[in-house]
């Protein structure tokens, strides 16, 4: 009997233990699931939190790659040191780079829009590589030697191919507009006008339905992009039914453009030092537009938009490049013992133009403006002969030289080759 009672008690205990175990398991599972949902909810709330998002975004935005590439286009007034100091480059680093570059270029004379490219290791703030663009075809490439911590230097050259381009058009509004319509580079148009500037007044000599022809060189890269322009090999202006053809002769000592008879178009002074301008006031007595009384106008005024290039009408030395009172910004050029020219009311001077430097005929010396005593943008141009101001439009200019002897024979051969090349271009053979 006692054994039976003990046996029942044992079974009951097992059942109770099993039940308690089940209850504990259910409670534990329920509690775990509750906590799991709560943690998941808190996690979702945390992830969707606006402030957290902003913090994470800002954190990732603040992270930068180890190597930072910098492209810098040189602006007016900037120096080599000031450019690199802007990017927190150490002075010792700047000095080391300048020392390397100075072997090839004058680092103190930077050109506006010249490009500098370099890569900075942001972990050390040291320059890894440095590229300085000398010209459209040449760059200096510096790379840091990790062992010596010094820069190795190489010159990178862009290989260019020469193409000969032929263009022609009828002049309906202006030479400039007609040439632009043919997609002729602006500097080629200016050079073309400059060649004829000794004998043609583009304001008064051009008539509607006159025409031009041009054969010129361009230099292209491997992608066919025009990198540089070369010489105008052949030029022709057909004015009132008459052709004025010019050929480029490249013999050393006689380089320039010549007519069919081997006569150079270059003269002592150009007839007009500006292209596409309107003669707005001639030499002589007139009522001054600002002073209001009659006085002698000792120059010639050419009205043109602000920024139009002004050319030196002849070779010479700049006697003055600065402020001339009523003339505003002006340039005075001494050409020889006989002639001087004055260019007034400029908006600004061309790069490098200053007192004492030598300039070439046709070189841009400044740009049209309205500085000083002026009622609008124009160029006031004076020609001074033996100290006396004279009418530039009535000036009898010395003729250019004529090729003779062997030079004339070479020119005639060159002329034939140019005529053949032009003909091939016109009919599409070359």
Protein Blocks (a to p, Z undefined) as FASTA:
>chain_A
ZZmmmmmmmmmmmmmmmmmmmmmmmmmmmmmmmmmmmmmmmmmmmmmpmklmmmmmmmmm
mpccfbdcddddddehiafklmmmmnopafklmmmmmmmmmmmmcfklccehiacddddd
fklopafbdcddfblmbccdddddfklopacdddddddddddddddddddfkbmmlmmmm
nopafklmmmmmmmmmmmpcfklmpcghiacdddddddddfkopafbdcddfbdcddeeh
iacdddddfbehiaccddfkopafbdfbdfblcehiacfbdcdddddfklopacddfbdc
ddddehiacddfbdcddfbgcdehjnmpaddddfblmbccddehiabdcehiaghiacde
hiafbdcdfehjdfbdcddddddeehiacdfklpccddddddehjllmmmmmmmmmmmmm
mmmmmnopZZ
